[in-house]
Amino acid sequence: MNKKRIWEILTLGVVFILVISVSPEVRLLGMFIEVIGLDMFVLLFEVQILAILLASYHRLLRPIIMRVNALLERLDPFYFISSSATLRACPAMIMHSVPFLVSFYLIVFLGISAYS
C-alpha cells in the first residue's frame, strides 16, 4: 500500500470514530478533519507544539542557560563559545566550548611534563 492510501484509510477511521461520538463539537471536528485531511491536521498539531516549546524555551530555559554561561565564563578563563565561522576555520576551537576541559588538559600536561 502506498502512503496516500494509508493516510486515506487513517482519515476515514478517525473521522468515523469522531462522527459517531455523542458531542456535536466532536462531530464538527470530524468533518473538519475530513475536509483538510488527517496529515494536514497532524501538521497543525505539530506546529502548535513547536510554537509552545519555542515560547517556553525563550521564557524559561534561555535565561537560565545565559546565567550558567556567564558563570562559566567567569570561572574558566579558557571557556568561550566560538562563532560558526571560527569553527569552520579551526575546528579544534570546539574544545573551548566544553567547560574546564582546556584547564584540565593544561594541568595534566604540565604535571606530566614536570614529573618526566
N, C-alpha and C positions, 0 to 999 in steps of 0.2 A: 504494500500500500504506500502511495506517495504521501508527502507531508500535507498537501492540500486536502486530501480525502480524510486524513486523520483529524485535522482541525475541523472539518465539516461535521464529522461524527461527534467529536467532543462538544462542538457548539450546540448541535441538536440535543445531545444528552443533558447539558447544563440548562438549556432553555426549557426542555421538557420538565425537568425537576423544578425549576423556578415557576413555571406556568401552573403546575398542579398544586402549588403551595396555597395556603389559605389567605395570606395577606395580599391585598391589592397592590401595595407598593412593590412587593417582590415580583408580582406578575409583570408590572411595568418594567422592572429591571430585566426580566427575561426577554421582553420584547426589545428593549434597548440593546441587549447583547445580540439578539438575532439580527438587528439592523446593522450594527457596526462590526460584528464578528467577534469571536472569542479571543483571537490573537490580539486584536486591537484593544479589547477590554483589559487583557492581561498587561499589555504595554502601558495602558493608562495607570494601572496599579503600580507598575514598576517605576514610572516617572514620579508618581506621588511619593513612593517610599524613598527614592533617591533625593527628592526635594526636602523631605523631612529629615533624612540623615545629614544632608549638607547643612541645613539650618542648625541642627543640633551640634554638628561639628564646629561651626563658626561661633555659636553661642556658648557652648560648654567646654569642648576639648581644646580648641585653639588657644584660648588664654592660658590654660594650664600648661600646654606644650611650650608656649612662648616664655613663661616664667621658668620652666625647667631648663630651657635652652639658655636663658640669661644666667641662671645659676651655674650651669656647666661651663659657660664661657668665663665666669669669674673664678671658678675652682681650678680649671685645667687651662694652662696658658697655651697649649698646643691644639685645643679643641676649637674648631670652627666649621661651618658648613660652606663648602665651596659652591660656586655657581656651575651651571652645566657647561659653560664654555671652558672654564678652567679644568673641569673633569675630563672633557674631551681632549684637551691639550696634554694633560698629565693625569692619567687615571690613578696613579698612586696617591694622589691627594685625598682619595676617599678614606684613607686611614685616619685622617684628621677629623672625620665626622664621627668616629667611634670614641666616646669619652674615655679618657685616661689610657688609651692604647699606646699613643706615642710616648707618653711619660713612662709607661710600664716598660716599653722596649728600650728607652734610654737608660732606665735604672738597671735592667737586666744586662744590656750590652756593656754598660760601664762597669758593672760588677764582675762580669766575665773577663773583661779586659784588665781589670785591676788585679784579679787573682790568677791570671795566666802568665 
